[in-house]
Amino acid sequence: MVDADGLIRKVLELVETEIRKKRIRLVLEVTAKPGVMVRGSEVQLQQVLLNVVMNAIEAMGSMTDRERSLRVTLRAPDAGNVCIGVEDSGPGIVQSNVNKIFEPFFTTKRHGMGLGLSICRSIMEAHGGKLTVANGPSKGAIVQIAIPQCKAVV
C-alpha cells in the first residue's frame, strides 16, 4: 500500500530545484481525504509520476509568452480509484499525436527515445490503473493517472 499524498509530495520534492530554476508556479490541490492509500509498488508509481511531471516541466521549457504553471491534483471521487492529475501551461499536444503518444519509440523530443510514456502506461496497466492524456481547455496538456484505491482496514 502507498500513501497517495506522500507519493505526490516525494516526487515534487525531487523536482523542486528544476521547478524553481525554470520559474514554474506550482499548484498542488488535494481534495482526497488524508491517508488515502493506493495499491502498488511505491517505486514504480513514483517513476510514472516523475516521468509525467518531468514531461510537463520540459514542455514549458522554451515558453516565454505566458506564465509557466504546473498543477498537480489528487482526488478520490469514489472508493474505486484515486486520480492524480498533472496539468501544464505548455503548448499542449499536436492533435495528430494524441493517439500515438503511448506508442513505443514515438517521440516529439529532439533527444528522446520515445519509451517513457509507453513504459508508464504499461506500469499503470500492471497496477490495474490507467494513464490518459488530453489537451487542456486553453493551453497545455493534462495527464490523468488512475490507481486502484485500497479498501480501509478496520
C-alpha positions in Angstrom: 0.0 0.0 0.0 1.2 3.5 -0.9 0.0 6.8 0.6 -1.1 8.8 -2.5 -0.4 12.2 -1.0 3.0 11.1 0.2 3.8 9.8 -3.3 3.0 13.1 -4.9 4.9 15.1 -2.3 8.0 12.9 -2.7 8.0 13.3 -6.5 7.5 17.1 -6.2 10.4 17.3 -3.7 12.6 15.5 -6.3 11.8 18.1 -8.9 11.7 21.2 -6.6 15.0 22.6 -7.9 14.0 22.2 -11.5 10.7 23.9 -10.9 12.4 26.9 -9.2 15.1 27.1 -11.9 12.6 27.2 -14.7 10.4 29.6 -12.7 7.3 27.4 -12.8 4.4 28.2 -10.5 3.4 25.0 -8.7 -0.2 24.4 -7.6 -1.0 21.3 -5.5 -4.7 20.6 -5.0 -5.5 17.7 -2.7 -9.2 17.1 -2.3 -8.9 13.4 -1.3 -9.2 12.6 2.4 -5.9 12.4 4.3 -4.3 8.9 4.3 -5.9 7.7 1.1 -3.9 4.6 0.0 -3.4 3.0 -3.4 -2.3 -0.5 -4.3 1.1 -1.0 -6.0 4.8 -0.6 -5.9 5.8 2.8 -4.5 9.0 2.9 -6.6 7.1 2.1 -9.9 4.3 4.6 -9.1 7.0 7.2 -8.3 8.6 6.5 -11.6 5.4 7.0 -13.5 4.6 10.3 -11.7 8.1 11.6 -12.0 8.1 10.9 -15.8 4.8 12.7 -16.3 5.9 15.7 -14.2 9.3 16.0 -15.9 7.5 15.8 -19.3 5.3 18.7 -18.2 8.3 20.7 -17.0 10.2 20.1 -20.3 7.1 21.1 -22.3 7.2 24.5 -20.7 10.9 25.0 -21.1 11.1 27.4 -24.0 7.8 29.1 -23.3 8.0 32.9 -23.0 4.5 34.2 -23.9 2.7 33.3 -20.6 3.3 32.1 -17.1 4.7 28.6 -16.6 2.3 26.8 -14.4 2.2 23.2 -13.2 -1.0 22.0 -11.4 -1.0 18.6 -9.6 -4.3 17.3 -8.2 -5.2 14.4 -6.0 -8.8 13.3 -5.9 -10.5 10.2 -4.7 -14.0 10.6 -6.2 -15.2 7.2 -5.1 -13.9 4.1 -3.3 -12.7 2.7 -6.7 -9.8 4.8 -7.9 -7.5 7.6 -6.8 -6.9 10.1 -9.5 -3.7 12.1 -9.9 -3.8 14.9 -12.5 -0.8 16.7 -13.9 -1.6 19.8 -15.9 0.9 22.2 -17.5 0.6 25.5 -19.3 2.9 24.4 -22.2 2.0 24.2 -25.9 -0.1 21.1 -25.5 0.0 18.0 -27.8 -0.4 18.3 -31.5 -3.8 16.7 -32.2 -2.4 14.2 -34.7 0.0 12.9 -31.9 -2.6 12.3 -29.2 -3.2 8.7 -30.2 0.4 8.0 -30.9 1.9 9.4 -27.6 1.9 6.0 -25.8 3.4 4.0 -28.7 6.9 2.7 -28.1 9.6 4.8 -29.8 7.3 7.7 -30.7 8.7 10.9 -29.5 8.5 14.6 -30.2 11.6 15.4 -28.2 14.8 16.1 -30.1 16.8 13.7 -27.9 14.0 11.5 -26.7 13.8 7.7 -27.1 10.0 7.5 -27.0 9.9 4.9 -24.3 8.9 6.9 -21.2 5.1 7.2 -21.6 4.9 3.7 -23.2 6.6 2.2 -20.1 4.5 4.4 -17.8 1.3 3.1 -19.4 2.5 -0.5 -19.0 3.2 0.1 -15.3 -0.2 1.6 -14.7 -1.9 -1.3 -16.5 0.1 -3.8 -14.5 -1.2 -2.0 -11.4 -4.8 -2.2 -12.6 -4.8 1.5 -13.3 -4.9 3.8 -16.3 -2.9 6.6 -17.8 -4.6 9.0 -20.2 -3.6 12.3 -21.8 -5.5 15.2 -23.4 -5.1 18.8 -24.3 -6.2 21.3 -21.7 -9.2 23.6 -22.4 -7.0 26.6 -23.3 -3.3 25.6 -23.4 -1.1 22.8 -22.2 -1.6 19.1 -21.6 -3.4 17.2 -18.9 -2.3 13.7 -17.9 -4.6 11.7 -15.7 -3.3 8.8 -13.6 -6.0 6.5 -12.1 -4.8 4.0 -9.5 -7.0 1.5 -7.6 -7.6 2.6 -4.1 -7.0 0.3 -1.2 -10.0 -0.5 1.0 -9.9 0.7 4.5 -8.9 -1.9 7.0 -10.9 -1.7 10.2 
